[in-house]
């Protein structure tokens, strides 16, 4: 997979955007199937790499027990996305967030 966005539909019919981050981790942005008063989306690393630093060996993969689950995607609401948008837009334009960290 490349760093370009791939806009697709899941097997269950939900829109999903696939891409790789700077480290080659597979990531996604997907509309959630959760039904209710609010709409949510999933955003983050699809299958995170779990590693531990071993002396003299560097980063080594961690063996997880059968059935283990590692949650790596955020489940965020439309309101949370609205709150994040000014900071993401500012970052896209300037490499900074939309607040002064020295005054916070």
KEKE-3310 file (N, C-alpha, C; in steps of 0.2 Angstrom, whole numbers, plus 5000, padded with zeros to 4 digits):
npx = (5004:5002:5007:4997:4980:4967:4951:4938:4925:4919:4917:4905:4899:4902:4910:4927:4944:4960:4977:4995:5006:5020:5029:5026:5015:4999:4985:4968:4953:4937:4919:4909:4899:4891:4875:4864:4860:4871:4884:4899:4916:4930:4947:4964:4979:4978:4982:4992:5010:5018:5030:5045:5059:5075:5089:5104:5099:5089:5073:5061:5049:5033:5026:5009:4996:4985:4970:4971:4968:4973:4969:4969:4963:4955:4938:4928:4917:4906:4906:4919:4927:4924:4930:4943:4946:4950:4963:4970:4968:4976:4988:4990:4993:5003:5011:5009:4999:4982:4984:4993:5006:5014:5006:4997)
npy = (4994:5011:5028:5036:5040:5028:5026:5016:5003:4994:4976:4976:4987:5000:5016:5018:5024:5021:5021:5023:5027:5038:5029:5017:5010:5002:5012:5018:5027:5026:5025:5022:5008:5009:5013:5027:5042:5049:5050:5041:5039:5028:5029:5028:5017:5002:4988:4987:4987:4978:4979:4977:4984:4976:4974:4975:4969:4977:4983:4971:4960:4957:4942:4939:4932:4919:4925:4938:4956:4971:4987:5000:5010:5026:5029:5041:5055:5065:5078:5078:5077:5090:5098:5095:5099:5113:5112:5102:5108:5120:5113:5107:5118:5126:5118:5118:5118:5125:5134:5143:5136:5141:5149:5141)
npz = (5000:4996:5002:4997:4997:4998:4993:4998:5000:5014:5017:5024:5019:5023:5021:5019:5021:5016:5020:5022:5035:5039:5044:5038:5043:5041:5040:5044:5040:5044:5043:5056:5062:5072:5078:5082:5091:5088:5076:5072:5069:5064:5067:5064:5067:5058:5061:5073:5076:5088:5099:5109:5117:5117:5126:5117:5106:5100:5094:5096:5090:5099:5106:5107:5117:5111:5104:5109:5109:5102:5104:5093:5086:5086:5091:5086:5088:5078:5084:5091:5080:5074:5083:5082:5069:5067:5072:5065:5052:5053:5056:5043:5036:5042:5050:5063:5078:5081:5092:5105:5112:5122:5129:5135)
capx = (5000:5006:5005:4991:4973:4963:4944:4935:4919:4921:4913:4898:4896:4904:4915:4934:4949:4966:4983:5001:5009:5027:5033:5023:5010:4993:4980:4962:4948:4931:4913:4907:4893:4887:4869:4861:4859:4877:4888:4906:4921:4936:4953:4971:4982:4974:4986:4999:5016:5019:5037:5049:5067:5079:5096:5109:5095:5085:5066:5059:5041:5031:5021:5003:4993:4980:4964:4973:4966:4976:4965:4973:4960:4950:4931:4927:4911:4907:4908:4926:4930:4924:4934:4950:4947:4955:4970:4972:4969:4982:4994:4991:4995:5009:5015:5008:4992:4979:4984:4999:5007:5017:5001:4992)
capy = (5000:5017:5034:5039:5038:5023:5026:5010:5002:4988:4971:4977:4993:5006:5019:5017:5027:5017:5024:5021:5033:5039:5023:5011:5007:5003:5016:5019:5031:5022:5027:5017:5005:5011:5017:5030:5049:5052:5047:5040:5036:5025:5033:5026:5011:4996:4982:4990:4983:4977:4978:4978:4985:4971:4976:4972:4967:4982:4982:4964:4958:4954:4937:4940:4926:4918:4929:4945:4961:4977:4992:5005:5015:5030:5029:5048:5058:5071:5084:5078:5079:5097:5101:5094:5101:5119:5111:5099:5113:5124:5109:5106:5124:5129:5113:5120:5118:5132:5137:5145:5131:5144:5152:5136)
capz = (5000:4996:5006:4994:5000:4994:4996:4997:5004:5018:5016:5026:5015:5026:5018:5022:5018:5018:5018:5026:5039:5038:5046:5034:5046:5038:5044:5040:5043:5042:5046:5061:5061:5078:5076:5087:5090:5085:5071:5074:5064:5067:5064:5067:5064:5057:5064:5076:5077:5095:5100:5115:5116:5121:5126:5112:5100:5097:5094:5094:5091:5105:5105:5111:5117:5106:5106:5112:5105:5104:5101:5090:5082:5090:5090:5088:5086:5074:5088:5092:5073:5073:5088:5080:5063:5066:5073:5059:5046:5055:5055:5036:5033:5045:5054:5070:5080:5081:5099:5107:5118:5127:5134:5138)
cpx = (5004:5004:4999:4985:4970:4956:4940:4928:4921:4916:4906:4895:4897:4910:4922:4939:4956:4972:4989:5003:5016:5031:5030:5018:5003:4988:4974:4958:4941:4925:4911:4900:4888:4881:4866:4860:4865:4880:4895:4910:4927:4942:4959:4974:4978:4976:4992:5004:5018:5026:5040:5056:5070:5086:5101:5105:5091:5077:5065:5052:5039:5026:5015:5000:4987:4973:4965:4971:4970:4972:4969:4970:4955:4943:4929:4921:4912:4909:4916:4930:4930:4929:4942:4951:4952:4962:4973:4973:4975:4988:4996:4994:5002:5013:5014:5000:4989:4978:4991:5001:5011:5012:4996:4994)
cpy = (5006:5023:5037:5036:5033:5023:5020:5009:4995:4983:4972:4984:4999:5009:5019:5020:5024:5021:5021:5028:5033:5033:5016:5007:5008:5006:5016:5024:5028:5025:5021:5014:5006:5015:5021:5038:5052:5048:5047:5038:5033:5028:5030:5020:5005:4990:4985:4985:4983:4975:4980:4979:4980:4973:4972:4969:4972:4980:4975:4964:4955:4948:4938:4933:4925:4922:4936:4950:4967:4983:4998:5011:5019:5029:5036:5050:5063:5077:5084:5080:5087:5101:5101:5097:5108:5117:5107:5103:5117:5120:5108:5112:5127:5124:5114:5119:5125:5135:5139:5141:5135:5148:5148:5133)
cpz = (5000:5001:5003:4997:4995:4997:4993:5001:5008:5015:5018:5024:5018:5022:5022:5018:5020:5016:5023:5029:5037:5039:5042:5037:5042:5043:5040:5044:5040:5046:5050:5060:5067:5076:5083:5086:5087:5080:5073:5068:5068:5063:5068:5063:5064:5061:5067:5077:5085:5096:5107:5114:5120:5120:5121:5106:5097:5098:5092:5095:5097:5103:5109:5111:5112:5108:5109:5107:5107:5100:5099:5087:5087:5087:5091:5085:5081:5077:5089:5085:5072:5077:5086:5073:5063:5068:5068:5053:5047:5054:5047:5033:5035:5049:5061:5071:5081:5089:5100:5113:5123:5132:5137:5145)
residu = (UNK:UNK:UNK:UNK:UNK:UNK:UNK:UNK:UNK:UNK:UNK:UNK:UNK:UNK:UNK:UNK:UNK:UNK:UNK:UNK:UNK:UNK:UNK:UNK:UNK:UNK:UNK:UNK:UNK:UNK:UNK:UNK:UNK:UNK:UNK:UNK:UNK:UNK:UNK:UNK:UNK:UNK:UNK:UNK:UNK:UNK:UNK:UNK:UNK:UNK:UNK:UNK:UNK:UNK:UNK:UNK:UNK:UNK:UNK:UNK:UNK:UNK:UNK:UNK:UNK:UNK:UNK:UNK:UNK:UNK:UNK:UNK:UNK:UNK:UNK:UNK:UNK:UNK:UNK:UNK:UNK:UNK:UNK:UNK:UNK:UNK:UNK:UNK:UNK:UNK:UNK:UNK:UNK:UNK:UNK:UNK:UNK:UNK:UNK:UNK:UNK:UNK:UNK:UNK)
# end
